[in-house]
Amino acid sequence: MRWIAKIGRRNLAYVAFVALLMPLAWALEESGPSGPDAGGGVMFGLIVWALVSVVFFLWNLVLVIRDLIRGNSAAKPFIACALPVITIVGTLVVEEIVMDLNSYGADPAVLDDEAAQRG
């Protein structure tokens, strides 16, 4: 129980929120429409995550400033401010790795066609 006190309950709650939100978004995506109307579950998950993360970040930023002014330890709110940023950076890094793995061994003509469709 001491490690919970060191990390902070709100930080653990945020991690649990993100961990539960992703499977929920995927489940909504699977139960939703397919074809050009697909993507609603993932977008719902991203929007909810973004709204909660902005409020979480700003609230903890206020707590960091308050603790620094008072001379208290600002470790827990600082960690809380870093969690949404770490989530974004981690997602981008994993996406880049997965995209590289997916393009490894692919036919270059297919990749060129996909780039031409996007550009």
WOZIMO-V18581 format. One record per residue. N is the residue number from 1. OMEGA is omega in whole degrees, -180 to 180 (999 if undefined). NEAR is the number of other ideal C-beta (glycine too) atoms within 12 Angstrom. D_LAST is the distance of its C-alpha to the last C-alpha in Angstrom with 1 decimal. Layout:
BEGIN
N;OMEGA;NEAR;D_LAST / N;OMEGA;NEAR;D_LAST
END
This chain:
BEGIN
1;180;8;53.3 / 2;-178;6;53.3 / 3;176;10;49.8 / 4;179;14;48.7 / 5;-180;12;50.5 / 6;-178;14;48.9 / 7;-180;22;45.3 / 8;-178;26;45.9 / 9;-179;16;45.8 / 10;177;24;43.0 / 11;176;29;40.8 / 12;178;21;41.7 / 13;178;18;41.1 / 14;179;32;37.5 / 15;178;26;36.8 / 16;178;17;38.4 / 17;-180;25;36.3 / 18;-179;29;33.0 / 19;179;17;34.4 / 20;-178;18;35.4 / 21;-178;27;32.5 / 22;177;24;29.9 / 23;177;17;32.0 / 24;179;21;32.7 / 25;179;25;29.0 / 26;178;18;28.5 / 27;177;17;31.6 / 28;179;23;30.4 / 29;-179;22;27.1 / 30;-178;16;29.2 / 31;-177;14;31.5 / 32;-178;19;29.0 / 33;176;13;27.2 / 34;-180;12;24.7 / 35;-176;8;21.8 / 36;179;7;19.6 / 37;-178;11;22.3 / 38;176;15;22.2 / 39;-177;20;21.6 / 40;-179;22;24.6 / 41;179;25;26.6 / 42;179;22;24.1 / 43;176;17;23.3 / 44;179;22;27.1 / 45;180;29;27.6 / 46;-179;24;25.1 / 47;179;18;26.6 / 48;179;23;30.1 / 49;-178;29;29.4 / 50;180;20;27.9 / 51;180;17;30.9 / 52;-178;25;33.5 / 53;178;30;32.0 / 54;179;18;32.0 / 55;180;19;35.6 / 56;-179;32;36.6 / 57;-178;29;35.2 / 58;178;18;36.7 / 59;-179;20;40.0 / 60;174;30;40.3 / 61;175;22;39.4 / 62;179;18;42.4 / 63;176;27;44.5 / 64;-180;24;43.6 / 65;179;17;44.6 / 66;-179;16;47.8 / 67;178;20;48.8 / 68;178;16;48.2 / 69;-180;11;50.3 / 70;-179;12;53.0 / 71;178;8;53.0 / 72;176;15;52.2 / 73;-180;16;50.0 / 74;-175;23;46.4 / 75;-177;20;45.1 / 76;179;25;44.4 / 77;177;30;42.4 / 78;175;23;40.6 / 79;-180;26;39.6 / 80;177;34;38.6 / 81;-178;30;36.3 / 82;-175;26;34.6 / 83;177;32;34.0 / 84;179;30;31.0 / 85;178;20;29.4 / 86;179;21;30.2 / 87;180;28;28.7 / 88;-178;20;25.3 / 89;179;14;25.3 / 90;178;17;26.6 / 91;180;21;23.9 / 92;179;14;21.1 / 93;179;14;23.0 / 94;178;16;23.6 / 95;-180;14;20.0 / 96;179;14;19.1 / 97;-180;14;22.0 / 98;179;13;21.2 / 99;177;15;17.6 / 100;179;14;19.2 / 101;179;12;21.9 / 102;-179;14;19.7 / 103;179;17;17.7 / 104;179;12;21.1 / 105;179;10;22.4 / 106;178;16;19.4 / 107;-179;11;18.7 / 108;180;12;16.2 / 109;178;10;15.1 / 110;179;14;14.2 / 111;178;18;12.2 / 112;178;14;10.3 / 113;179;13;9.9 / 114;179;16;8.6 / 115;179;13;6.0 / 116;180;10;5.1 / 117;-180;9;5.6 / 118;-173;8;3.8 / 119;999;7;0.0
END
